[in-house]
């Protein structure tokens, strides 16, 4: 509770920025096998390891580093900006989500007080609770990309003249627009229902994974159709669709790949786990 009171109010006021450090250079989809270690010495934990793809970490006031303790249990540790041994480097060369600064982190004998361990982070199952929440958010993010792409395509089709008439007057274009709208509406309704379940405390990991999987897939399809509809103009930044086209590839992958989401849903359906048994 003290951690919440110290960090959450200033974060809500945008006076403090946080970051979430789970993914490692060698562990993405199998984050459960993370290698970063937190060794207890007296009243401190000493953390050693590396993280990758961590948004905001280069300037965040605090980063939650997920590490394995001496008993092998995964916990979250609050590492504050400026802590000796906590080093960051901004990743470059990205073609998607360029507005977000992803970071490589190295942790060399980083000392954090015992009180900086998140009180309810006792195993990777607790980490997974965070992923359930973020995956529901990514499902909504996919809706945003799809709606934007659909609206760009619709406006363009009405204004673009080819063969002496608007693109929108052609049957094949109207067919594409109708299919795009159907996908967008399906995505919106799924997110609406998921949000209702979340508000009632009934959202499960499989529900969030299903929404993320479905919406990222459909958004990818909608954005691709929109880019195609714009022809050569679809790769020009001034029409924005190229940015959505690049960004949706990141959305399709992060917070758990399409395949991982399907396996989480499959586990719920069959009660059999088809991936890591850690």
N, C-alpha and C positions, 0 to 999 in steps of 0.2 A: 504493500500500500504506500509506503514511503517513496518507493521508486516511481510509482504512478504520480504522486503528488509533486514530486520534484521535476519530472520531465514532461508529463502530458499537458499541463496548463500552458507553459511557454511554447510547446509545439503547436497547440491549438491556436495560439496567437501569432504563429509563424516567427517567433523569436528564437526558436531552436529548431534544428533540423536533425533528423535521425536517419540511420541506414540499417539495412538488414543483411548480415553477412553469413550466408549459408553455403552457396556454391563454391567449389574449389577447382583448381586447375585440372585435377584428375577425377573429379566427382561432380557430375551434373545430374543426370537422371538417377544415378545411384547415390544421391546425397546422403542417404542413410549410412554409407560407408565412409563418411568424412574422416579425415586423418588429423585435423587440428586438435591439439591436446591442451588440457588445462590441468596442471599439476598443483595440488594443494601443498603449500608450504606455510605453516603457521596461519596467520590471518589473511594471507594472500593466495590467489591463484596465479600461476605463471603460465602464460599461454604461448605456444609455439605452433606455427603452421602458416598456411597461405589460403587466400580467398581470391575469387575471380568473378567478374561481371557484377560487382557490387555497386549499385546506383547510389549516388550522393556521398559515398564514403570519403572522397577526396576533400570534402568541405564540411561534412556532418559534425555536429557537436557531440554526438554519441553514436556508436555503431554497436549493434547487437551481434556479437561473434558467437557462432554456434561451435562448440568444441566438446570433445569427449573427456570426461574426468577420469580420475584414477581407478574408478570402479567400472569404467567403460560406458557409463551413461552419458547421453548427449544433453548438454545444458546451454542456456543462453547467458552470455556475459557482457555486461555493459562496459565498453571501452571508450573512454572519453577522448576528445580531440587533444592532441599534444602529448598523449601518454608515451613515454620512452619505449622504443622498440616497435611501435605501430607505424608502419610506413605504407604510403599509398602512391600509386602511379596511374594516371588517367589512360585508359585504353584508347587507341587511335585506329583509324582505318575502317570504322563502321560505315555501312551504307544505309542502315536503318536506325530509327530512334536516336538520331544525331543530337537531339536536344537534351538527351539524358547523358550525363557523364558517368560511364561505367568505370570501375576501378579495379586494379590489381592491388591486393593487400598482402603484405608480409608481416608476420608477427614473430619477433625475435625476443624471447624472454620478457614478454609484456606482463607487468605486474598489475593486477586489479584486486581490490579488496574483496573479501568473501561476501560482503554485503552487496556487491555488484552482480552477483549471480541472480538471475530472475528466479524468484521464489518457487514458481510453479513449473519450472523447466527441469523435469526429472528424467526424461527419456525422449527419443525421437518422436514418439507419439504426441508429445506436447508441441514439438516443432511442427508436426503435421497439421495441428489445429490452426496455426498461422497460415499455412499454405491453403487450407480450405477456404479461409476468408479471402485471401488474395486471388484465388482462382475464380471466385464469384465476381470479384471486381474486374478481372480480365475478360470475363464473359460480357460484361457491360462495355468494356473498352472495345471489344470486337464489334459490338452494335454500333458504336460511334464511328468506326472506320467504314462500316457497311453503309450506314445512313449517309455519310458524307459522299461516298463514292456513288451511291444511287442518285443523290441530288445533283451532283456534278454531271453525271451522265444524262439525266433527264433534261437539265437545262441546256446542255450542249446539243442534244438530239433535236430540241425544238428550234435552236438558233442556227445550227450548221446546215447550209444548203449544199446539196449534191444532186446532180442530175436534175437541176432546176426546181427542186423542192426540198423541204426540211427532211433530215434523216428520220425524224419521228414519224413521218408519214409512211415509212416502209414497214411491211408486216414483220420482217425479221427483227427490226429494232423494237417494235412494240412487244413482240414475244419476249425478247431479252429483258425489257424493262419490267414486264409483268412478272417474270421469274425472279428478277432481282427484288422486287417489292415483296413477293411471297416469302423469300428467304429472310428479308429484313424483318417482316412482321412475325415470322416464326421465332426469330432470335429475340425480339422484344418481348413476346409473350412468355418465352421460357425464362427470361431474366426477371420479368414481373413476378412470375410464380415463385422463382427461387428466392426473391427478395421477401415475399410474403412468408415463406417458410423460415427464412432466416430471422425475420422479426418475431416469429412465434417460437424461436429456439428449436426448430425442427430440421434445419438444414444439415445434411450429412456430407462427409467427404465425397462420397460417390455422386451425390446430387451436384455439388460444385464442379466436380470433374466432368460430369456429363454436360453441364452448361458450357464449360470452357472448351471442351472438345467439339461440341456441336457448333457453337458460335464462331470459333476460330476457323473451322472448316468452311462454314457458309460465308463468313466475311471474306475469306480468301477467294472464294468463288465470285462473290459480288464484285469485289475490287478488280479482279482479273477481267470480268465481263465489261466493267466500266472503262478500264484502260484500253481494252480492245475497241470499244465503241468510239473512243476519241481518236483512233488511228494514230498517225504520227504525233499529233498534238498530245497524246497520252503520255509521252515521255518527257514533255517540257514541264519544268517546275512551275511555270505561271498558271498551269491548269490544275496543279495540286495533286492530281490522281497518281502521279508517279511516286510522290511521297507516301501516300497511303499504300501503294503497291509494295514499296520497300518495307514500310513499318508493319504491315500485316504479316510479313514473313517472320518478324521478331515475335509478334503476338502469338503466332501459330506454335512457336517453340518455347517461349519462356513460361515460367510458373508451371513447368511440366509439359513435356512434349505431347503431341497427339497420341502417340503410342502408349505413353505412361498413363494418360487419362483413361484410355480404353481399358487398360489392365486394372486400374482402380475400380472402374465400373464393373468390369468382368468379375473381379473378386467379390463385389457385393452381390452380383447375380448368382454366382456359383458356390460361394464360400470356399473357393480354392484360389490360392495365391500363385500367380504365374510369373512372378519376378522375385527379387531378393528375399530371402527368408531371415534376414538379420532382425 
